[in-house]
Amino acid sequence: MAKSDYYYPVDIVLAPEWWHSETGITFDEDFFYHPGRRVEAEQRMEKELYDRWGDYGFGAGRNTSRPDVGAVHLAAGFFLSEVLGCEVEYSDGHPPRVKPQKLSKPVLSVEDFTFHPRFRQFESMVEQLKSRYGYVSGDVNWGGVLNIALDLRGESLFLDAVDLPEELDVFFGQISRVIEQFVSYIERMSGTTSISVNRTISGVDKKIRLHSECSHTMISEEFYREHLMRFDIAWSQAEGPYGIHYCGKDPHRFAQVFAELPSLDFLDVGWGGDIAVLRKALPRTFLNIRLDPVSLVHKSPAEIEKLVVDLADEAGDPLLTGFCCINIDDSMPEKNITAVFRAINELRHKAEVLQN
């Protein structure tokens, strides 16, 4: 069980559209792969966060040149899809966009991604950062088995489950081995794997490996059991804490099947998920509640504060509950973001009073 060291950790991730509109930061290839730009961009983002929400603990790294190898202030899982053959489109004001490769059959043509030019470029950047700073920090969003499979094969993958089930399982296995190789490589370098998947784990346990299951909202529990559950079982049995990132609106559909995993330390609960159902099934799992950046735009600060408090009540244990709001764009009033932090501060105060 991964409990937080303090009550209700909270974090936000501002979308590239927000950063570009409000600060002029651009997200071309250099943002991700130029060593000097990597350090400069992350430090500048810390400063921007401090200027707006420093009173709530944000921007602690504003005065530190930190050699983060990946974009820890974005939510962008694209790298493994690119080094496995997908084309990725980079732009100034948007996240990298993966263009589905649409393989003709569910077979991974290249399992050794280390020969791909993009990986070589990434590796060169890492070595330059290590040479200059003596270490590297941060990590790279590694996606998930089904996410990457869909990038490579497209929606034909669902027909494969009927027509080529054995080949599909081999395909999933190939992808899982690539993920394992890459995650181990990143962890050996920086000591973490998943801060770039969800920054909230920094307030829980930086060692958590967080498997992105964004596309699981497209599948049934039966499909999960038959084709994908084995990876969560194996990874949850491995050394270190394990978590699942489920940003879809229906994580409660999988509550019972997730409860069957050997362990589940952390669950990213997509907006719309039934918190009470999940908590009943997963009493010892840290539930990270994701707030909806679209609906928050249209709420008053008072409504937002009430929403956060109500969700916290459903989740129970304040050391097993956190909050985040991901991909906030430039339509979000800053006062609405501040309202989330005010509500968290009030919840923390009440928890401390009860504890004492």
C-alpha positions as CSV (number, residue, x, y, z in Angstrom):
1,M,0.0,0.0,0.0
2,A,1.4,3.4,-1.0
3,K,0.2,6.1,1.4
4,S,1.1,9.7,0.9
5,D,3.3,11.4,3.5
6,Y,0.8,14.2,3.8
7,Y,-2.9,14.7,3.3
8,Y,-4.4,15.1,-0.2
9,P,-1.5,15.6,-2.5
10,V,-2.6,17.7,-5.5
11,D,-1.1,18.7,-8.8
12,I,-2.1,20.3,-12.1
13,V,-0.8,19.9,-15.7
14,L,-1.3,22.8,-18.0
15,A,-1.8,21.9,-21.6
16,P,0.6,23.0,-24.3
17,E,-2.1,25.3,-25.6
18,W,-2.0,27.1,-22.2
19,W,1.7,27.3,-22.0
20,H,2.0,28.7,-25.6
21,S,-0.8,31.2,-25.2
22,E,0.1,32.5,-21.7
23,T,3.9,32.3,-21.8
24,G,5.0,31.8,-25.4
25,I,6.7,28.4,-24.7
26,T,6.8,26.3,-27.9
27,F,6.8,22.5,-28.2
28,D,8.8,21.8,-31.3
29,E,11.3,19.0,-31.4
30,D,14.0,21.0,-29.5
31,F,11.7,21.3,-26.5
32,F,12.0,17.5,-26.1
33,Y,15.5,16.7,-27.4
34,H,17.8,19.7,-27.1
35,P,19.7,19.4,-23.8
36,G,20.0,23.1,-23.1
37,R,16.4,23.7,-24.0
38,R,15.2,20.8,-21.8
39,V,16.7,22.4,-18.7
40,E,15.7,25.9,-19.6
41,A,12.1,25.0,-20.4
42,E,11.4,23.0,-17.3
43,Q,12.9,25.7,-15.0
44,R,10.9,28.4,-16.8
45,M,7.7,26.3,-16.3
46,E,8.5,26.1,-12.6
47,K,8.9,29.8,-12.4
48,E,5.6,30.4,-14.2
49,L,3.8,28.1,-11.7
50,Y,5.4,29.8,-8.8
51,D,4.3,33.3,-10.0
52,R,0.7,32.1,-10.1
53,W,0.4,29.5,-7.3
54,G,3.6,29.7,-5.3
55,D,1.5,30.2,-2.2
56,Y,0.2,26.7,-2.6
57,G,3.7,25.1,-2.9
58,F,4.1,25.2,-6.7
59,G,7.3,26.2,-8.4
60,A,9.8,24.8,-5.9
61,G,12.3,24.2,-8.6
62,R,12.3,27.7,-10.1
63,N,15.8,28.4,-9.0
64,T,17.3,25.1,-9.9
65,S,18.7,24.0,-13.3
66,R,17.3,20.4,-13.2
67,P,18.4,18.0,-16.0
68,D,15.0,16.5,-16.6
69,V,15.2,14.0,-19.5
70,G,11.5,14.3,-20.2
71,A,8.7,16.8,-20.1
72,V,7.5,16.4,-16.6
73,H,5.1,19.3,-16.8
74,L,3.1,17.9,-19.7
75,A,0.9,14.9,-20.2
76,A,2.2,13.4,-23.5
77,G,2.8,9.7,-24.2
78,F,4.2,9.4,-27.7
79,F,7.9,8.4,-27.5
80,L,7.7,4.6,-27.6
81,S,5.1,4.8,-30.4
82,E,7.6,6.9,-32.4
83,V,10.6,4.7,-31.9
84,L,8.4,1.7,-32.9
85,G,7.6,3.3,-36.2
86,C,4.8,5.8,-35.9
87,E,5.2,9.2,-37.3
88,V,4.9,12.0,-34.7
89,E,4.0,15.6,-35.6
90,Y,5.5,18.3,-33.4
91,S,4.1,21.8,-33.3
92,D,4.5,25.1,-31.4
93,G,1.3,25.2,-29.5
94,H,0.1,21.6,-29.3
95,P,1.3,18.3,-27.8
96,P,3.1,15.9,-30.1
97,R,0.5,14.0,-32.2
98,V,1.0,10.4,-33.1
99,K,-0.2,9.3,-36.5
100,P,-1.3,5.7,-36.4
101,Q,1.0,3.4,-38.4
102,K,-1.8,1.0,-39.4
103,L,0.3,-2.1,-39.6
104,S,-1.1,-4.7,-42.0
105,K,-1.1,-7.4,-39.3
106,P,-0.5,-7.5,-35.5
107,V,3.3,-8.1,-35.6
108,L,5.9,-5.7,-34.2
109,S,8.4,-5.3,-37.0
110,V,11.2,-3.9,-34.8
111,E,11.6,-4.8,-31.1
112,D,15.0,-3.2,-30.6
113,F,14.0,0.4,-30.5
114,T,17.6,1.5,-29.6
115,F,18.5,1.6,-33.3
116,H,15.8,4.2,-34.1
117,P,17.2,7.6,-35.0
118,R,14.9,9.3,-32.4
119,F,16.1,7.1,-29.6
120,R,19.7,7.8,-30.6
121,Q,18.9,11.5,-30.4
122,F,17.3,11.1,-27.0
123,E,20.2,9.0,-25.8
124,S,22.7,11.7,-27.0
125,M,20.7,14.3,-25.1
126,V,20.8,12.2,-21.9
127,E,24.6,11.7,-22.2
128,Q,25.1,15.4,-22.7
129,L,23.0,16.2,-19.6
130,K,24.9,13.6,-17.5
131,S,28.2,15.0,-18.6
132,R,27.2,18.5,-17.7
133,Y,25.3,18.0,-14.4
134,G,26.7,14.6,-13.3
135,Y,23.2,13.1,-13.1
136,V,19.8,13.2,-14.8
137,S,16.3,13.5,-13.3
138,G,12.7,13.0,-14.5
139,D,11.5,10.4,-16.9
140,V,9.5,9.9,-20.1
141,N,5.9,8.9,-20.4
142,W,6.0,5.3,-21.5
143,G,2.3,4.8,-22.4
144,G,0.8,1.4,-22.1
145,V,0.4,-1.9,-24.0
146,L,-3.0,-1.2,-25.5
147,N,-2.3,2.5,-26.1
148,I,0.8,1.6,-28.2
149,A,-0.9,-1.3,-29.9
150,L,-3.6,1.0,-31.2
151,D,-1.0,3.5,-32.4
152,L,0.7,0.8,-34.4
153,R,-2.3,-1.3,-35.6
154,G,-5.2,1.0,-35.4
155,E,-8.8,-0.1,-34.8
156,S,-8.2,-3.2,-36.8
157,L,-6.8,-4.5,-33.6
158,F,-10.3,-5.2,-32.3
159,L,-11.0,-7.4,-35.3
160,D,-7.7,-9.2,-34.5
161,A,-9.2,-10.2,-31.2
162,V,-11.8,-12.3,-33.1
163,D,-9.8,-13.3,-36.2
164,L,-6.3,-13.6,-34.9
165,P,-6.4,-13.9,-31.1
166,E,-3.2,-15.8,-30.7
167,E,-1.3,-13.4,-33.0
168,L,-2.7,-10.5,-31.1
169,D,-1.5,-11.9,-27.7
170,V,2.0,-12.3,-29.2
171,F,1.8,-8.7,-30.4
172,F,0.8,-7.5,-27.0
173,G,3.7,-9.5,-25.5
174,Q,6.2,-7.9,-27.9
175,I,5.0,-4.4,-26.9
176,S,5.2,-5.3,-23.2
177,R,8.9,-6.4,-23.6
178,V,9.7,-3.1,-25.3
179,I,8.0,-1.2,-22.4
180,E,10.0,-3.3,-19.8
181,Q,13.3,-2.6,-21.6
182,F,12.6,1.1,-21.8
183,V,11.3,1.6,-18.3
184,S,14.3,-0.3,-16.8
185,Y,16.6,2.0,-18.9
186,I,15.0,5.2,-17.6
187,E,14.8,3.9,-14.0
188,R,18.5,3.1,-14.0
189,M,19.3,6.6,-15.1
190,S,17.1,8.8,-13.0
191,G,15.5,6.6,-10.3
192,T,11.9,7.2,-11.4
193,T,9.7,6.1,-14.3
194,S,6.3,7.8,-14.1
195,I,6.4,11.3,-12.8
196,S,5.8,12.3,-16.5
197,V,2.7,10.1,-16.5
198,N,1.2,11.8,-13.4
199,R,3.1,14.2,-11.3
200,T,0.9,13.4,-8.2
201,I,3.0,10.3,-7.6
202,S,5.8,12.6,-6.4
203,G,3.6,13.2,-3.4
204,V,3.0,9.5,-2.8
205,D,5.9,7.3,-3.9
206,K,8.3,8.3,-6.7
207,K,9.1,4.7,-7.3
208,I,5.6,3.9,-8.6
209,R,5.5,2.5,-12.1
210,L,2.3,3.8,-13.6
211,H,0.9,1.9,-16.6
212,S,-1.3,4.1,-18.9
213,E,-4.6,2.4,-19.7
214,C,-6.3,5.4,-21.4
215,S,-7.7,3.2,-24.1
216,H,-9.3,0.7,-21.7
217,T,-12.5,2.7,-21.8
218,M,-12.8,1.1,-25.3
219,I,-12.7,-2.5,-24.2
220,S,-14.8,-4.8,-22.0
221,E,-13.7,-6.4,-18.8
222,E,-13.7,-9.7,-20.6
223,F,-11.3,-8.4,-23.3
224,Y,-9.1,-7.1,-20.4
225,R,-9.1,-10.5,-18.6
226,E,-8.4,-12.4,-21.8
227,H,-5.7,-10.3,-23.4
228,L,-4.2,-7.6,-21.0
229,M,-4.6,-8.5,-17.4
230,R,-1.6,-10.7,-17.4
231,F,0.7,-7.7,-17.8
232,D,-0.8,-5.9,-14.8
233,I,-0.5,-9.1,-12.8
234,A,3.2,-9.6,-13.7
235,W,4.1,-6.0,-13.2
236,S,2.2,-5.7,-9.9
237,Q,4.2,-8.7,-8.6
238,A,7.5,-7.2,-9.6
239,E,9.7,-5.3,-7.1
240,G,8.4,-1.9,-6.3
241,P,5.0,-0.2,-6.1
242,Y,2.7,-0.4,-9.1
243,G,-0.2,1.8,-10.4
244,I,-2.7,2.1,-13.2
245,H,-3.5,5.4,-15.0
246,Y,-7.1,5.2,-16.2
247,C,-8.2,8.6,-17.5
248,G,-11.4,7.4,-19.0
249,K,-14.8,8.2,-17.5
250,D,-15.6,4.7,-16.4
251,P,-12.8,3.2,-14.2
252,H,-15.4,1.8,-11.8
253,R,-16.3,-0.8,-14.5
254,F,-12.9,-2.4,-13.7
255,A,-13.2,-2.0,-9.9
256,Q,-13.7,-5.7,-9.2
257,V,-11.1,-7.0,-11.7
258,F,-8.5,-4.5,-10.5
259,A,-9.2,-5.8,-7.0
260,E,-8.0,-9.2,-8.2
261,L,-4.5,-8.0,-9.0
262,P,-1.9,-9.1,-6.6
263,S,-1.4,-5.5,-5.6
264,L,-2.5,-2.1,-6.9
265,D,-0.8,0.8,-5.0
266,F,-2.1,3.7,-7.1
267,L,-5.1,4.2,-9.4
268,D,-5.6,7.3,-11.5
269,V,-9.3,7.7,-11.4
270,G,-10.7,9.3,-14.6
271,W,-13.3,12.1,-14.3
272,G,-16.7,10.5,-14.0
273,G,-15.5,7.5,-12.1
274,D,-17.6,6.3,-9.2
275,I,-15.3,7.0,-6.3
276,A,-17.5,5.1,-3.8
277,V,-17.5,1.9,-5.9
278,L,-13.7,2.1,-6.4
279,R,-13.0,2.7,-2.7
280,K,-15.1,-0.2,-1.7
281,A,-13.3,-2.6,-4.1
282,L,-9.9,-1.1,-3.4
283,P,-9.7,-0.1,0.2
284,R,-5.9,0.0,0.4
285,T,-5.2,1.7,-3.0
286,F,-4.3,5.3,-3.3
287,L,-7.0,6.9,-5.4
288,N,-5.9,9.9,-7.4
289,I,-9.0,11.7,-8.4
290,R,-8.8,13.5,-11.8
291,L,-10.9,16.7,-12.1
292,D,-12.4,17.5,-15.5
293,P,-10.8,20.6,-17.0
294,V,-13.7,21.1,-19.4
295,S,-16.5,21.2,-16.8
296,L,-14.4,23.3,-14.3
297,V,-14.2,26.1,-16.8
298,H,-18.0,26.6,-16.4
299,K,-18.2,26.3,-12.6
300,S,-17.8,29.0,-10.0
301,P,-15.0,28.8,-7.5
302,A,-17.5,28.0,-4.8
303,E,-18.9,25.1,-6.9
304,I,-15.4,23.8,-7.5
305,E,-14.6,23.9,-3.8
306,K,-17.7,21.9,-3.0
307,L,-17.0,19.4,-5.7
308,V,-13.5,18.7,-4.3
309,V,-14.8,18.3,-0.8
310,D,-17.6,15.9,-1.9
311,L,-15.2,13.7,-3.8
312,A,-12.8,13.6,-0.9
313,D,-15.6,12.4,1.4
314,E,-16.4,9.6,-1.0
315,A,-12.7,8.6,-1.2
316,G,-12.2,8.4,2.6
317,D,-8.7,8.1,4.0
318,P,-6.9,11.5,3.3
319,L,-3.6,9.7,3.1
320,L,-5.0,7.5,0.4
321,T,-6.6,10.2,-1.7
322,G,-5.1,12.8,-4.0
323,F,-6.3,15.2,-6.7
324,C,-5.1,16.4,-10.1
325,C,-6.4,18.3,-13.1
326,I,-4.7,17.5,-16.3
327,N,-4.5,19.3,-19.7
328,I,-5.9,22.6,-18.5
329,D,-6.1,24.9,-21.5
330,D,-6.2,28.7,-21.8
331,S,-10.0,28.8,-21.4
332,M,-9.7,28.0,-17.7
333,P,-9.8,31.1,-15.4
334,E,-6.9,31.1,-13.0
335,K,-9.3,31.7,-10.1
336,N,-10.9,28.3,-10.8
337,I,-7.6,26.5,-10.5
338,T,-6.9,28.4,-7.3
339,A,-10.3,27.2,-6.0
340,V,-9.0,23.6,-6.2
341,F,-6.0,24.5,-4.1
342,R,-8.1,26.4,-1.5
343,A,-10.4,23.4,-1.1
344,I,-7.4,21.1,-0.7
345,N,-5.9,23.4,2.0
346,E,-9.2,23.3,3.9
347,L,-9.4,19.5,3.6
348,R,-5.9,19.3,4.9
349,H,-6.7,21.5,7.9
350,K,-9.8,19.5,8.8
351,A,-7.8,16.2,8.5
352,E,-5.1,17.6,10.8
353,V,-7.6,18.7,13.4
354,L,-9.2,15.3,13.4
355,Q,-5.9,13.6,13.7
356,N,-4.9,15.7,16.7
